[in-house]
């Protein structure tokens, strides 16, 4: 039994040595690299795998604590084997597809701008004592009458797999949503929807000042005294809309420019889930109703 224990111990030690031989940096140095990569991604300057490999080579060259592998020196970058091992050792890191963010959006979301918004919000809530059911977030998103088909099972090796949709190119439909702080949504304003709904057409499909005024009139029927925070799009801050809000007890507060991706609950949570569900619903309808279209474009 003792001989078997010795053999098992030798196997374990040799395995550990093999793993450590692929780990070029120490645990402390890798922790520093991980912290830097996370910080860079939070600052909208995330590094690609090639950038990470280049950074590792530069980091090793600056430290000069160990002999740099010949493959690193020849290619002037770390190898893919090191990168994959590094990612496997640090599960807090993952490869993600970033969302394109303009420089104005990246710089506008700062402590000063956001702090001013919350100071205005605090002053408004203290003055009028709104309940959570009276605090509303309003935002728009665009969908098209031609949905994006979901993945389907097909024969392996086919160069192209097709699936029927309502048309080649769709028409834009702007969805204007409103949710309050307790998670309720406003009444639907859809042409041909359930009883009590309304709609507002426009040739371009975008939200316009007159249509937003119609939305406010519809919204006021169900929420007489309320506070709405929204972005400062030109359609939201027309004179007619502002005067209507003043005359009917609707308080508007706009968020700082270019910060909707951080401060809009609808933009962050609701609309991201809406579009996949919309595509799935349209896809299922087209499958169960062959020869018919889900939207009739006029």
Secondary structure, DSSP 8 states (H G I E B T S, - for coil): -HHHHHHHHHHHHHHHHHHHHT--S-HHHHHHHHHHHHHHHHTT----HHHHHHHHHHHHHHH--S---HHHHHHTS--HHHHHHHHHH-TT----------HHHHHHSSHHHHHHHHHHHHHHHHHH---GGGEEEEEEEEEESS---------TT-S------S-SS--EEEEEEEEETTS-B-----TT-STT------TT-S--HHHHHHHHHHHHHH-SSEEEEE---TTTS-HHHHHHHHHTTEEEEE--TT-HHHH-HIIIIIHHHHHHHHHHHHHHHHHHSTT--S----
